[in-house]
Amino acid sequence: MRLTLHADYGLRTLVYLAAAPDRVVSTTEIGRAYGISKNHLVRVAQSLRDAGFIRLTMGRSGGLTLARPTTAIRIGEVIRSLEPELRIVECFDPATNTCPIAPRCGLSPIIGDALDAFLASLNRYTIADVLRQSGPTLSSFFIPVGALTRRVAKTPAKAKAKTKTPAKTKAVAARPRATNAASKSGGRGQRSSRSTRRSRRQVSSSLPLASMAPRVVSPSRSAATPSRCR
C-alpha cells in the first residue's frame, strides 16, 4: 500500500506546524522547508482546514496554525481524511470493478481487515508522538529559508547585469562598420585608377610599330641629281 502525495504532504504540513507552535506559517515557507510545490500545498491546506486540523488566516500576515493540540491529532484520522478512497484492490470500488468473482471472492474481506488494522495502528500515534520520536533537532533538517531567499535575491541582479552587455557590444560594434565602409570606398577608388592605367597600357601596346617609328622625309629629285657643267 502506498499513500498519495496529498496525504504525505498533509502529514508533513502538520509536523511543520507542530514544530513552530508560536507563530503563523505560510505555505511558501513550508514549501521551501520541504522543497515541494507551493501550489500543491495550497490544496493540501484546504483539505486540512475542512477536516478541522488547521486554521487558515487570510491577508498579508496570514498563514496556517494548528486548530487542535498535537496530542489530539491522530495519524490514522489524518490519513482517512486525506485519503477518503483507500482502495487497495479493484473490487473495493463496485463502480469500476471488472473482476467476475468479486461477489463470491473471500479475498476482499481479508484485505479490508488488513486495511482497518493499518489505520487502527496509525491511530495509536499522534503528531505529538511524531515530534517526541523525532527529537529536538528536527527543525535543523528543514531547508533554511534564509539561504533560499538570499539565493533568489541574487538572481535578478545577475540577470540585470547581463542585459546591459548587448547594448555596450552594439555601440562598440558600430565603429568597425564605419571604418570598414571607408576602407571599402577607398579600395574601390584604388581599383578604378589601376584599371584605367591598365587600359591605357593595352591601347598603346596594340598600336603597330610603323606608327611608332619616326617619319623620314625623302629629298626632291632635283636636289638629288646634280647638274653637269659643260
Buried (B, 14 or more C-beta within 10 A) or exposed (E): EEBEEEBBBBBBBBBBBBBBEEEBBBBEBBBBBBEBBEEBBEBBBEBBBEBEBBBBEEEEEEBBBBBBEBEEBBBBBBBBBBBEEBEBBEBBEEEEBEEEEBEEEEEBEEBBEEBEEBBEEBBEBBBBBBBEEBEEEBEEEBEEBEEBEEEEEEEEEEEEEEEEEEEEEEEEEEEEEEEEEEEEEEEEEEEEEEEEEEEEEEEEEEEEEEEEEEEEEEEEEEEEEEEEEE
